[in-house]
Amino acid sequence: MCLAVPGKIVEIRNERNTRMATIDFDGITKDICLAYLPDIEVGDYAIVHVGFAISQIDEASALETLAMFRDLGILEEELAVETAAVGSDPMVDEEAQS
């Protein structure tokens, strides 16, 4: 499953002419692209899907959704999918099993 998850923008920077941010998902931080939300600022909340901020959201709604995801055990699962895909190396996993 792949959900869109709300998070708080904690840093904004320009990387190779693309507006990027560090976003905090209830204590888990990730780097995301802000190309679709050029006016969003540090401290704002955004809905993030597959590494892109796709919609701005108010703080109360974001915190309520994060709490619901946390209670259901979905937050870590959703954010771990991206980390596992990026950091996975089958050769290293194979060697560790030998």
C-alpha positions in Angstrom: 0.0 0.0 0.0 1.2 3.5 -0.7 -0.5 6.4 1.1 0.0 10.1 1.1 1.3 11.2 4.5 1.3 14.6 6.1 4.4 16.2 7.5 5.9 19.5 8.6 8.4 21.4 6.5 11.5 22.0 8.6 14.0 23.1 6.0 13.8 24.3 2.4 16.7 24.5 -0.1 17.5 24.6 -3.8 19.1 21.5 -5.3 20.0 21.6 -9.0 17.3 24.3 -9.6 14.7 22.3 -7.8 13.1 23.4 -4.6 13.6 20.6 -2.0 12.8 20.3 1.7 13.3 18.2 4.7 10.0 17.2 6.2 9.2 15.8 9.6 6.7 13.0 9.7 6.1 12.7 13.5 9.8 12.3 14.2 10.9 10.6 11.0 12.5 13.0 8.6 12.8 12.6 4.8 13.9 14.8 1.9 11.1 15.7 -0.5 10.5 17.7 -3.6 8.5 21.0 -3.5 8.1 21.5 -7.2 4.2 21.2 -7.0 4.0 23.7 -4.0 6.2 26.7 -4.9 4.7 28.9 -2.2 4.9 26.5 0.8 7.2 27.7 3.6 9.1 26.3 6.6 6.6 25.5 9.4 3.8 24.6 6.9 2.3 21.1 6.6 2.1 19.2 3.3 0.7 15.9 2.1 3.6 13.9 0.6 3.2 11.1 -1.9 6.3 9.2 -3.2 8.7 11.9 -2.4 6.6 14.9 -3.7 4.7 17.4 -1.6 1.3 17.4 -3.4 -1.0 19.6 -1.3 -0.7 22.0 1.7 -2.7 21.0 4.8 -3.6 22.8 8.0 -1.7 21.8 11.2 -4.7 20.4 13.0 -5.7 18.1 10.1 -2.0 17.0 9.7 -1.6 16.1 13.4 -4.9 14.3 13.5 -4.0 12.2 10.5 -0.5 11.5 11.8 -2.0 10.3 15.1 -4.4 8.1 13.3 -1.6 6.6 11.1 0.5 6.0 14.3 -2.3 4.3 16.1 -3.0 2.0 13.2 0.7 1.2 12.8 0.7 2.6 9.3 3.1 5.5 9.6 6.3 3.5 10.1 5.2 1.0 7.5 4.6 3.7 4.8 7.8 5.6 5.5 9.9 2.4 5.7 8.8 1.3 2.2 10.7 4.2 0.7 13.8 3.7 2.9 13.8 -0.1 2.2 13.6 0.4 -1.6 16.3 3.0 -1.7 18.7 1.3 0.8 18.2 -2.3 -0.3 21.1 -4.1 -1.9 20.4 -7.7 -2.7 24.1 -8.6 -2.9 24.8 -7.3 0.6 21.7 -9.2 1.9 22.9 -12.4 0.2 26.4 -12.1 1.7 24.9 -11.5 5.2 23.0 -14.8 5.0 26.2 -16.8 4.0 
